[in-house]
Amino acid sequence: MKFATTSLAHTSGDVRQKAESLIITLYQDIGAPVRRFLPVDGAKTRKNVVYKQLFVAFDGIDEESDKTMVMKLF
């Protein structure tokens, strides 16, 4: 995970994009523990485009997970 988070600051856009994709995939598979390796989600952190994109993706995954859980209840 350290490799992926370090890659988020790489000068190459392709490397950053692959790191984002990897982190999002890990979040889909593992969930909340992935957030421990990233800065705290807040207004200051979301000013950084890379972290904003990650946290927006995480929010979408969480919403989808919540909807799936509700559907299973009924």
Rosetta constraint file for C-alpha pairs under 8 A:
AtomPair CA 1 CA 5 HARMONIC 6.26 0.50
AtomPair CA 1 CA 37 HARMONIC 7.25 0.50
AtomPair CA 2 CA 6 HARMONIC 6.02 0.50
AtomPair CA 2 CA 37 HARMONIC 7.52 0.50
AtomPair CA 3 CA 7 HARMONIC 6.12 0.50
AtomPair CA 4 CA 8 HARMONIC 6.63 0.50
AtomPair CA 4 CA 19 HARMONIC 5.12 0.50
AtomPair CA 4 CA 20 HARMONIC 7.76 0.50
AtomPair CA 4 CA 22 HARMONIC 7.26 0.50
AtomPair CA 4 CA 23 HARMONIC 6.94 0.50
AtomPair CA 5 CA 9 HARMONIC 7.70 0.50
AtomPair CA 5 CA 19 HARMONIC 7.14 0.50
AtomPair CA 5 CA 37 HARMONIC 7.33 0.50
AtomPair CA 5 CA 38 HARMONIC 7.23 0.50
AtomPair CA 6 CA 10 HARMONIC 7.27 0.50
AtomPair CA 7 CA 15 HARMONIC 6.44 0.50
AtomPair CA 7 CA 16 HARMONIC 5.78 0.50
AtomPair CA 7 CA 19 HARMONIC 5.91 0.50
AtomPair CA 8 CA 15 HARMONIC 7.50 0.50
AtomPair CA 8 CA 16 HARMONIC 4.74 0.50
AtomPair CA 8 CA 17 HARMONIC 7.85 0.50
AtomPair CA 8 CA 19 HARMONIC 6.01 0.50
AtomPair CA 8 CA 20 HARMONIC 6.96 0.50
AtomPair CA 8 CA 50 HARMONIC 7.18 0.50
AtomPair CA 9 CA 16 HARMONIC 6.80 0.50
AtomPair CA 10 CA 15 HARMONIC 6.48 0.50
AtomPair CA 10 CA 16 HARMONIC 6.02 0.50
AtomPair CA 11 CA 15 HARMONIC 7.88 0.50
AtomPair CA 11 CA 16 HARMONIC 7.82 0.50
AtomPair CA 12 CA 16 HARMONIC 6.50 0.50
AtomPair CA 13 CA 17 HARMONIC 6.04 0.50
AtomPair CA 14 CA 18 HARMONIC 6.22 0.50
AtomPair CA 15 CA 19 HARMONIC 6.19 0.50
AtomPair CA 16 CA 20 HARMONIC 6.15 0.50
AtomPair CA 17 CA 21 HARMONIC 6.17 0.50
AtomPair CA 18 CA 22 HARMONIC 6.09 0.50
AtomPair CA 19 CA 23 HARMONIC 6.14 0.50
AtomPair CA 20 CA 24 HARMONIC 6.10 0.50
AtomPair CA 20 CA 50 HARMONIC 7.76 0.50
AtomPair CA 20 CA 54 HARMONIC 6.76 0.50
AtomPair CA 21 CA 25 HARMONIC 6.13 0.50
AtomPair CA 22 CA 26 HARMONIC 6.16 0.50
AtomPair CA 23 CA 27 HARMONIC 6.14 0.50
AtomPair CA 23 CA 34 HARMONIC 7.56 0.50
AtomPair CA 23 CA 54 HARMONIC 7.99 0.50
AtomPair CA 24 CA 28 HARMONIC 6.26 0.50
AtomPair CA 24 CA 54 HARMONIC 6.94 0.50
AtomPair CA 24 CA 57 HARMONIC 7.06 0.50
AtomPair CA 24 CA 58 HARMONIC 7.11 0.50
AtomPair CA 25 CA 29 HARMONIC 6.34 0.50
AtomPair CA 26 CA 30 HARMONIC 5.72 0.50
AtomPair CA 26 CA 31 HARMONIC 7.20 0.50
AtomPair CA 26 CA 34 HARMONIC 7.06 0.50
AtomPair CA 27 CA 31 HARMONIC 4.44 0.50
AtomPair CA 27 CA 32 HARMONIC 6.89 0.50
AtomPair CA 27 CA 33 HARMONIC 7.97 0.50
AtomPair CA 27 CA 34 HARMONIC 5.88 0.50
AtomPair CA 27 CA 58 HARMONIC 7.12 0.50
AtomPair CA 28 CA 61 HARMONIC 6.78 0.50
AtomPair CA 30 CA 34 HARMONIC 7.06 0.50
AtomPair CA 31 CA 35 HARMONIC 7.98 0.50
AtomPair CA 32 CA 36 HARMONIC 7.58 0.50
AtomPair CA 33 CA 37 HARMONIC 7.81 0.50
AtomPair CA 34 CA 38 HARMONIC 7.46 0.50
AtomPair CA 35 CA 39 HARMONIC 7.72 0.50
AtomPair CA 35 CA 40 HARMONIC 7.95 0.50
AtomPair CA 39 CA 45 HARMONIC 6.99 0.50
AtomPair CA 40 CA 45 HARMONIC 7.04 0.50
AtomPair CA 41 CA 45 HARMONIC 6.03 0.50
AtomPair CA 41 CA 46 HARMONIC 6.97 0.50
AtomPair CA 41 CA 55 HARMONIC 7.20 0.50
AtomPair CA 42 CA 46 HARMONIC 6.11 0.50
AtomPair CA 43 CA 47 HARMONIC 6.56 0.50
AtomPair CA 44 CA 48 HARMONIC 7.75 0.50
AtomPair CA 45 CA 51 HARMONIC 6.59 0.50
AtomPair CA 45 CA 52 HARMONIC 7.24 0.50
AtomPair CA 46 CA 51 HARMONIC 5.82 0.50
AtomPair CA 46 CA 52 HARMONIC 4.40 0.50
AtomPair CA 46 CA 55 HARMONIC 7.81 0.50
AtomPair CA 47 CA 51 HARMONIC 7.84 0.50
AtomPair CA 47 CA 52 HARMONIC 6.74 0.50
AtomPair CA 48 CA 52 HARMONIC 6.05 0.50
AtomPair CA 49 CA 53 HARMONIC 6.11 0.50
AtomPair CA 50 CA 54 HARMONIC 6.38 0.50
AtomPair CA 51 CA 55 HARMONIC 6.08 0.50
AtomPair CA 52 CA 56 HARMONIC 6.05 0.50
AtomPair CA 53 CA 57 HARMONIC 6.13 0.50
AtomPair CA 54 CA 58 HARMONIC 6.13 0.50
AtomPair CA 55 CA 59 HARMONIC 6.07 0.50
AtomPair CA 56 CA 60 HARMONIC 6.29 0.50
AtomPair CA 57 CA 61 HARMONIC 6.24 0.50
AtomPair CA 58 CA 62 HARMONIC 6.11 0.50
AtomPair CA 59 CA 63 HARMONIC 6.15 0.50
AtomPair CA 60 CA 64 HARMONIC 6.16 0.50
AtomPair CA 61 CA 65 HARMONIC 6.08 0.50
AtomPair CA 62 CA 66 HARMONIC 6.13 0.50
AtomPair CA 63 CA 67 HARMONIC 6.24 0.50
AtomPair CA 64 CA 68 HARMONIC 6.20 0.50
AtomPair CA 65 CA 69 HARMONIC 6.15 0.50
AtomPair CA 66 CA 70 HARMONIC 6.27 0.50
AtomPair CA 67 CA 71 HARMONIC 6.18 0.50
AtomPair CA 68 CA 72 HARMONIC 6.27 0.50
AtomPair CA 69 CA 73 HARMONIC 6.57 0.50
AtomPair CA 70 CA 74 HARMONIC 6.83 0.50
